[in-house]
Amino acid sequence: MSLGVRHKDMKKYILPIDLPGATERIYAGFWRRLGAFLIDFIIIIPVAFFVIDVNKLNRLNFIYTYSFSYSVYLFYNFYLVHRYEGTPGKRLTKIKIRKQNGERIQWRQVILREIVAFVLSSLTTVAYIIATVRMSDAEFGSLTNFERMARIDELYPVWQKPAYWLYQLWMWGEFIVLLTNKRKRALHDFIAGTVVIKDKFEKVAEQAAPLGE
């Protein structure tokens, strides 16, 4: 980094909103990040349909597919993000995740970015497992998909709805925060100390003199 900013102080700084001489901001905006999300969604669809089809066969299959689903989740949202600075959707839309001072992200940032969504989604998953376990094989097999989901809704533990609404609140909060700050940071970016920048500004960001908020 330039202008003599000491390395040990770099973590205190954040990249400027505008870079000198740049005609556009370095940060990925809402539409590009939405495009990345949609690409990731499309990539994951085959896995989701496979899991859904397997789960229909037996009430306990969800327990078995849980490990598979979360292995895919951890690989996609943790390993790939750490290795390539973003999910496949982000890389295909030519954006990447960086520390707020422009440096490459480490495992700390990867985990902090994802930990809240991971915990909240895990709670809803565990609630679903509890509900299915409370059904008998005979009852599970006798119901249509629609009836089965209605029955599972009745069998959820009491804490499922608060967990569900907390997850919804988190997701909407991510959306609102992203739209209301100039660096287009979502809640998880503030928690992890990260920003999402366009690929073409990668080298420029590494050399920029960070400015405060």
C-alpha positions as CSV (number, residue, x, y, z in Angstrom):
1,M,0.0,0.0,0.0
2,S,1.2,3.5,-0.7
3,L,1.8,6.8,1.1
4,G,3.8,5.2,3.8
5,V,0.9,3.6,5.7
6,R,2.5,1.1,8.1
7,H,1.6,-2.6,7.5
8,K,0.6,-3.2,11.1
9,D,-2.0,-0.4,10.7
10,M,-3.5,-1.6,7.5
11,K,-6.3,-3.5,9.1
12,K,-7.7,-0.2,10.5
13,Y,-8.2,1.2,7.0
14,I,-10.9,0.7,4.3
15,L,-10.5,1.2,0.6
16,P,-11.8,4.6,-0.6
17,I,-15.2,5.0,-2.2
18,D,-13.6,6.5,-5.3
19,L,-10.1,5.9,-6.6
20,P,-8.1,8.8,-8.1
21,G,-8.5,8.7,-11.9
22,A,-11.2,6.0,-12.0
23,T,-14.4,6.6,-13.9
24,E,-16.4,4.1,-11.9
25,R,-16.4,2.8,-8.3
26,I,-14.4,-0.3,-7.6
27,Y,-17.2,-1.9,-5.6
28,A,-19.6,-4.5,-7.1
29,G,-23.1,-3.0,-7.0
30,F,-26.5,-4.6,-6.3
31,W,-27.2,-5.9,-9.8
32,R,-23.9,-7.6,-10.3
33,R,-24.1,-9.2,-6.9
34,L,-27.6,-10.3,-7.6
35,G,-26.4,-11.8,-10.9
36,A,-23.7,-13.7,-9.0
37,F,-26.3,-15.0,-6.6
38,L,-28.6,-16.2,-9.4
39,I,-25.7,-18.1,-11.1
40,D,-24.8,-19.8,-7.8
41,F,-28.5,-20.7,-7.4
42,I,-28.6,-22.3,-10.9
43,I,-25.4,-24.2,-10.2
44,I,-26.8,-25.7,-7.0
45,I,-30.3,-26.6,-8.4
46,P,-29.3,-30.1,-9.6
47,V,-28.0,-30.9,-6.1
48,A,-31.1,-29.5,-4.5
49,F,-33.4,-31.6,-6.7
50,F,-31.4,-34.7,-6.1
51,V,-31.7,-34.2,-2.3
52,I,-35.4,-33.5,-2.6
53,D,-36.0,-36.6,-4.6
54,V,-34.1,-38.8,-2.2
55,N,-35.9,-37.3,0.8
56,K,-39.3,-38.2,-0.7
57,L,-38.4,-41.9,-0.5
58,N,-38.1,-42.3,3.3
59,R,-38.8,-40.0,6.3
60,L,-35.2,-40.6,7.6
61,N,-33.4,-39.9,4.4
62,F,-33.2,-36.2,5.3
63,I,-30.9,-37.2,8.1
64,Y,-28.7,-39.0,5.7
65,T,-28.7,-36.3,3.0
66,Y,-28.0,-33.7,5.7
67,S,-24.3,-34.5,5.7
68,F,-24.1,-34.5,1.9
69,S,-26.0,-31.2,1.7
70,Y,-23.8,-29.5,4.2
71,S,-20.6,-30.9,2.7
72,V,-21.6,-29.2,-0.6
73,Y,-22.5,-26.1,1.3
74,L,-19.2,-25.9,3.1
75,F,-17.2,-26.7,0.0
76,Y,-19.1,-24.1,-2.1
77,N,-19.3,-21.2,0.5
78,F,-16.1,-21.8,2.5
79,Y,-13.5,-23.6,0.5
80,L,-14.1,-22.1,-2.9
81,V,-14.5,-18.6,-1.4
82,H,-11.1,-19.0,0.4
83,R,-9.4,-20.5,-2.6
84,Y,-10.8,-18.2,-5.3
85,E,-12.0,-15.2,-3.4
86,G,-15.6,-15.8,-4.2
87,T,-18.2,-18.4,-5.2
88,P,-18.4,-19.5,-8.9
89,G,-21.2,-17.0,-9.4
90,K,-19.0,-14.2,-8.2
91,R,-16.0,-15.3,-10.3
92,L,-18.2,-15.6,-13.4
93,T,-19.5,-12.1,-12.9
94,K,-15.9,-10.9,-12.4
95,I,-16.1,-9.8,-8.8
96,K,-14.2,-11.0,-5.8
97,I,-14.1,-10.6,-2.0
98,R,-11.3,-8.7,-0.4
99,K,-10.5,-7.5,3.1
100,Q,-11.6,-3.9,3.5
101,N,-8.1,-2.7,3.0
102,G,-7.7,-4.5,-0.3
103,E,-5.7,-7.5,0.9
104,R,-6.6,-11.1,0.1
105,I,-9.2,-12.7,2.4
106,Q,-8.1,-15.4,4.9
107,W,-10.1,-18.1,6.7
108,R,-11.1,-15.6,9.4
109,Q,-13.0,-13.5,6.9
110,V,-14.5,-16.5,5.1
111,I,-15.9,-17.9,8.3
112,L,-17.1,-14.5,9.7
113,R,-18.9,-13.7,6.4
114,E,-20.9,-17.0,6.5
115,I,-21.3,-17.9,10.1
116,V,-24.6,-16.2,10.9
117,A,-26.4,-17.6,7.8
118,F,-24.8,-21.0,8.5
119,V,-26.1,-21.1,12.1
120,L,-29.6,-19.8,11.3
121,S,-30.0,-22.2,8.4
122,S,-28.7,-25.1,10.5
123,L,-31.4,-24.4,13.1
124,T,-34.2,-24.6,10.5
125,T,-32.6,-27.8,9.1
126,V,-32.5,-29.4,12.6
127,A,-36.1,-28.4,13.2
128,Y,-37.1,-30.1,10.0
129,I,-35.2,-33.3,11.0
130,I,-37.0,-33.3,14.4
131,A,-40.4,-32.9,12.7
132,T,-39.8,-35.8,10.3
133,V,-38.5,-38.1,13.1
134,R,-41.7,-37.5,15.0
135,M,-43.7,-39.0,12.1
136,S,-44.0,-42.8,11.6
137,D,-43.0,-44.6,8.4
138,A,-46.7,-45.4,7.8
139,E,-47.8,-41.8,8.2
140,F,-45.0,-40.5,6.0
141,G,-45.7,-42.9,3.2
142,S,-49.5,-42.3,3.3
143,L,-49.3,-38.5,2.7
144,T,-48.9,-36.6,-0.5
145,N,-46.1,-34.1,-0.7
146,F,-48.4,-31.2,0.1
147,E,-50.0,-33.1,3.0
148,R,-46.5,-34.1,4.3
149,M,-45.3,-30.6,4.4
150,A,-48.4,-29.5,6.2
151,R,-47.9,-32.3,8.7
152,I,-44.3,-31.4,9.2
153,D,-45.3,-27.8,9.9
154,E,-47.5,-29.1,12.7
155,L,-44.7,-31.2,14.2
156,Y,-42.0,-28.5,14.2
157,P,-40.5,-27.8,17.7
158,V,-41.7,-24.6,19.2
159,W,-38.5,-22.7,18.5
160,Q,-38.7,-23.3,14.8
161,K,-40.8,-20.3,14.0
162,P,-38.6,-17.8,15.9
163,A,-35.5,-19.3,14.2
164,Y,-37.2,-19.1,10.8
165,W,-38.2,-15.4,11.3
166,L,-34.8,-14.6,12.6
167,Y,-33.3,-16.0,9.5
168,Q,-35.7,-14.0,7.3
169,L,-34.8,-10.9,9.3
170,W,-31.2,-11.5,8.7
171,M,-31.7,-12.0,4.9
172,W,-33.8,-8.8,4.6
173,G,-31.2,-7.0,6.7
174,E,-28.5,-8.1,4.3
175,F,-30.5,-6.7,1.4
176,I,-31.3,-3.4,3.0
177,V,-27.8,-2.7,4.3
178,L,-26.3,-3.5,0.9
179,L,-28.6,-0.9,-0.8
180,T,-28.0,1.8,1.8
181,N,-24.2,2.2,1.9
182,K,-21.8,3.6,-0.8
183,R,-19.4,0.6,-0.7
184,K,-22.3,-1.8,-1.2
185,R,-21.4,-3.9,1.8
186,A,-23.9,-6.3,3.2
187,L,-24.2,-7.2,6.9
188,H,-21.8,-10.1,6.6
189,D,-19.2,-7.7,5.0
190,F,-19.3,-5.4,8.1
191,I,-19.0,-8.4,10.4
192,A,-16.0,-9.9,8.5
193,G,-14.4,-6.6,7.5
194,T,-14.7,-7.3,3.8
195,V,-15.7,-5.6,0.6
196,V,-16.7,-7.0,-2.9
197,I,-14.8,-5.4,-5.7
198,K,-14.7,-5.7,-9.5
199,D,-11.8,-7.8,-10.8
200,K,-10.4,-5.1,-13.0
201,F,-9.7,-3.0,-9.9
202,E,-7.8,-5.8,-8.0
203,K,-4.3,-4.4,-8.5
204,V,-5.4,-0.8,-8.2
205,A,-7.1,-1.7,-4.9
206,E,-3.9,-3.4,-3.5
207,Q,-1.9,-0.2,-4.2
208,A,-4.5,2.4,-3.1
209,A,-4.0,4.5,-0.1
210,P,-7.0,3.6,2.1
211,L,-9.2,6.5,3.4
212,G,-11.4,6.4,6.5
213,E,-15.2,6.4,6.4
